Amino acid sequence: MNQEIEIVIVGGGISGLAAAYYLEQSAREQGLAIHTTVVEKEAQLGGKIATRRQDGFVFEGGPESFVTRKPEAWELCHALGLAHRLVGTTSSGKNYVLRNGRPAIVPSGPGSFLSTPLLSPKGKLRLLKEPFVKPRTEPSDESLGSFLRRRLGDEMVDNIVKPAIGSVYLGDVDQMSVQVSFGRFAAMEQAHGSVVKGMLALMKEKSAARKASGEPRPAKKPSFATLRGGLIELVHTLAEAIDGAILQDTAVTALDHNPTQTRPYSLMLSNGRMLRADVVVLATPTFVMADLLAGVVETAVIDQLCAIPYNPVTTVNVAFNRRDIANPFDGFGVVVPDTEPSPLLAVEGMSAKFPHRAPQDQFVLRAFVGGQNQPKLAGLPDDELISLVRHELARIFDITAAPTQVHIQRWLPANPQPPIGHLALIGQIERTLAQQLPQLYLTGAGLRGQGIPDCIRQSRDVVAQIMADLQPATALA
Ligand SMILES: Cc1cc2nc3c(=O)[nH]c(=O)nc-3n(C[C@H](O)[C@H](O)[C@H](O)COP(=O)(O)OP(=O)(O)OC[C@H]3O[C@@H](n4cnc5c(N)ncnc54)[C@H](O)[C@@H]3O)c2cc1C
């Protein structure tokens, strides 16, 4: 009888749990006997996904929804039987950017771009030139800022795109790799000479394919979705769907590789136990991968993993009685450009975006503090943080009422900031690992995209790679 293949996944965030889930699913489909163990350092699963439900509120300390244009999270929720728990955003969501201390609406359609006060007539003209701007000839990586400045002009970047993206990715668009999160647009420039032309071509292609297949137009998905009880529902349902072991409150403290052993990997745990594995998946932040791999792979890989920067951020959910607020903010969010003297990165309209998150007589805003430019603010003590946020909410929205609830979540560090050339570097790291540590794989937000759908996609890809690598070995056994 063949022995089960023992697979250890380090990290019980969305990437690690999705990896375990898809591993078990693929193994069942392929008739492969595997056993998975997920090891999670914290007492609770989910990593950055951190929902707190209290007094009728659903507070999100990390991600609060996922984009559906990238289908992986939407599909996973459906596969897990969570379709009835999904809640989508209404299409009428308004986004704002802070301008002279007040929220100014961000244009969402061609007409509103022409009338927005956020762009001067020169900035608007420059935007209209996009289809005629010559494409860059080299396909190599560049910063997202440089890509957008070439295509759309400085004003559009500085006044609208930079604060919006900066508040989502918590970094500087002029330092972030375009290929990691906006590779689709860079590819459109390469293929069609312009992003606008590329988007038009894509729409045409999709409609032609639909007509040819005779299928009716699919039901329109909301742009963003979340789960009724918070994103932690995805984490808990995913964990329940995994047959293997899940060890919580247990860190992997060291990893060793001995190719002469039947199970070549040994992982030391914080509880003193040791796990042996045929296959290891590291689904932690990249600096943790570096710690675990130190001494078992060449130092260049460790240096490369350590060099991926992460910024700290703290989220502060603040609830108010609706009756205490004259004009509750109706937008999904306000982003803060560098030019505004505010200690905040952004404020999100948590209950405006998803009303089920608060009792009807309550209203929740969530402030982001920290990021690349003001990292120290993310570490302020609670009382200072609350008074800073209240001061800003009074200045921006005229809200002076006392909050009914406050929920603070610190991420020190939070999100990775993939620099220019990041994807090539990750490819290089993976090639070295494949040579020096066969059957050890990496997945997670620090590699090829940090949104929840990106993390799920990467774990699916890693599972496909593991299955392909395992098949020849099991065929011979
Ligand atoms: C404030 C904030 C808001 C965000 N908003 C959104 C959003 O709205 N939509 C969206 O799509 N994305 C959002 N993101 C990004 C997204 O949440 C993350 O990129 C994603 O959840 C990361 O998942 P992961 O599993 O790769 O990593 P993590 O969630 O970081 O999980 C890694 C896990 O590894 C564990 N670990 C670390 N070291 C060890 C060890 N030695 N042994 C065992 N376990 C270990 C950690 O405890 C952790 O649980 C947001 C992120 C933040 C911080």
The ligand as an SDF file (V2000), in Angstrom:
LIG
                    3D

 53 58  0  0  0  0  0  0  0  0999 V2000
   -5.9840   46.7700    6.5990 C   0  0  0  0  0  0  0  0  0  0  0  0
   -6.0710   45.8750    5.3900 C   0  0  0  0  0  0  0  0  0  0  0  0
   -7.1580   46.0070    4.5400 C   0  0  0  0  0  0  0  0  0  0  0  0
   -7.2470   45.1620    3.4160 C   0  0  0  0  0  0  0  0  0  0  0  0
   -8.3470   45.2860    2.6130 N   0  0  0  0  0  0  0  0  0  0  0  0
   -8.5380   44.3870    1.6150 C   0  0  0  0  0  0  0  0  0  0  0  0
   -9.7870   44.3300    0.9390 C   0  0  0  0  0  0  0  0  0  0  0  0
  -10.7340   45.0620    1.2510 O   0  0  0  0  0  0  0  0  0  0  0  0
   -9.9120   43.3970   -0.0600 N   0  0  0  0  0  0  0  0  0  0  0  0
   -8.9190   42.5210   -0.3730 C   0  0  0  0  0  0  0  0  0  0  0  0
   -9.0950   41.7100   -1.3020 O   0  0  0  0  0  0  0  0  0  0  0  0
   -7.7230   42.5350    0.2790 N   0  0  0  0  0  0  0  0  0  0  0  0
   -7.5260   43.4320    1.2710 C   0  0  0  0  0  0  0  0  0  0  0  0
   -6.3600   43.4060    1.9990 N   0  0  0  0  0  0  0  0  0  0  0  0
   -5.2980   42.4610    1.6250 C   0  0  0  0  0  0  0  0  0  0  0  0
   -5.6040   41.0270    2.0840 C   0  0  0  0  0  0  0  0  0  0  0  0
   -6.3620   41.0380    3.2430 O   0  0  0  0  0  0  0  0  0  0  0  0
   -4.3150   40.2700    2.3760 C   0  0  0  0  0  0  0  0  0  0  0  0
   -3.3570   40.4680    1.3760 O   0  0  0  0  0  0  0  0  0  0  0  0
   -4.5850   38.7540    2.5020 C   0  0  0  0  0  0  0  0  0  0  0  0
   -5.6190   38.5170    3.4350 O   0  0  0  0  0  0  0  0  0  0  0  0
   -3.2850   38.0610    2.8820 C   0  0  0  0  0  0  0  0  0  0  0  0
   -3.5110   36.6790    3.0270 O   0  0  0  0  0  0  0  0  0  0  0  0
   -2.2890   35.6620    3.2430 P   0  0  0  0  0  0  0  0  0  0  0  0
   -2.8830   34.3800    3.6610 O   0  0  0  0  0  0  0  0  0  0  0  0
   -1.4160   35.6590    2.0350 O   0  0  0  0  0  0  0  0  0  0  0  0
   -1.4150   36.2880    4.4020 O   0  0  0  0  0  0  0  0  0  0  0  0
   -1.8010   36.5470    5.9240 P   0  0  0  0  0  0  0  0  0  0  0  0
   -3.2270   36.8940    6.0570 O   0  0  0  0  0  0  0  0  0  0  0  0
   -0.7760   37.5000    6.4200 O   0  0  0  0  0  0  0  0  0  0  0  0
   -1.6190   35.1100    6.5860 O   0  0  0  0  0  0  0  0  0  0  0  0
   -0.3590   34.5960    6.9280 C   0  0  0  0  0  0  0  0  0  0  0  0
   -0.5460   33.7460    8.1690 C   0  0  0  0  0  0  0  0  0  0  0  0
    0.7090   33.1510    8.5190 O   0  0  0  0  0  0  0  0  0  0  0  0
    0.7640   33.1060    9.9270 C   0  0  0  0  0  0  0  0  0  0  0  0
    2.1590   32.9120   10.3470 N   0  0  0  0  0  0  0  0  0  0  0  0
    3.1670   33.8160   10.3160 C   0  0  0  0  0  0  0  0  0  0  0  0
    4.2970   33.2620   10.7740 N   0  0  0  0  0  0  0  0  0  0  0  0
    4.0090   31.9730   11.0830 C   0  0  0  0  0  0  0  0  0  0  0  0
    4.7750   30.8860   11.5990 C   0  0  0  0  0  0  0  0  0  0  0  0
    6.0840   31.0110   11.8810 N   0  0  0  0  0  0  0  0  0  0  0  0
    4.1690   29.7030   11.8090 N   0  0  0  0  0  0  0  0  0  0  0  0
    2.8340   29.5300   11.5270 C   0  0  0  0  0  0  0  0  0  0  0  0
    2.0680   30.5450   11.0500 N   0  0  0  0  0  0  0  0  0  0  0  0
    2.6460   31.7430   10.8140 C   0  0  0  0  0  0  0  0  0  0  0  0
    0.1710   34.4250   10.3520 C   0  0  0  0  0  0  0  0  0  0  0  0
   -0.2200   34.4250   11.7110 O   0  0  0  0  0  0  0  0  0  0  0  0
   -0.9930   34.5520    9.3780 C   0  0  0  0  0  0  0  0  0  0  0  0
   -2.1810   34.0100    9.8920 O   0  0  0  0  0  0  0  0  0  0  0  0
   -6.2400   44.2130    3.1350 C   0  0  0  0  0  0  0  0  0  0  0  0
   -5.1430   44.0870    4.0010 C   0  0  0  0  0  0  0  0  0  0  0  0
   -5.0620   44.8950    5.1260 C   0  0  0  0  0  0  0  0  0  0  0  0
   -3.9090   44.7350    6.0770 C   0  0  0  0  0  0  0  0  0  0  0  0
  1  2  1  0
  2  3  1  0
  2 52  2  0
  3  4  2  0
  4  5  1  0
  4 50  1  0
  5  6  2  0
  6  7  1  0
  6 13  1  0
  7  8  2  0
  7  9  1  0
  9 10  1  0
 10 11  2  0
 10 12  1  0
 12 13  2  0
 13 14  1  0
 14 15  1  0
 14 50  1  0
 15 16  1  0
 16 17  1  0
 16 18  1  0
 18 19  1  0
 18 20  1  0
 20 21  1  0
 20 22  1  0
 22 23  1  0
 23 24  1  0
 24 25  2  0
 24 26  1  0
 24 27  1  0
 27 28  1  0
 28 29  2  0
 28 30  1  0
 28 31  1  0
 31 32  1  0
 32 33  1  0
 33 34  1  0
 33 48  1  0
 34 35  1  0
 35 36  1  0
 35 46  1  0
 36 37  1  0
 36 45  1  0
 37 38  2  0
 38 39  1  0
 39 40  1  0
 39 45  2  0
 40 41  1  0
 40 42  2  0
 42 43  1  0
 43 44  2  0
 44 45  1  0
 46 47  1  0
 46 48  1  0
 48 49  1  0
 50 51  2  0
 51 52  1  0
 52 53  1  0
M  END
$$$$
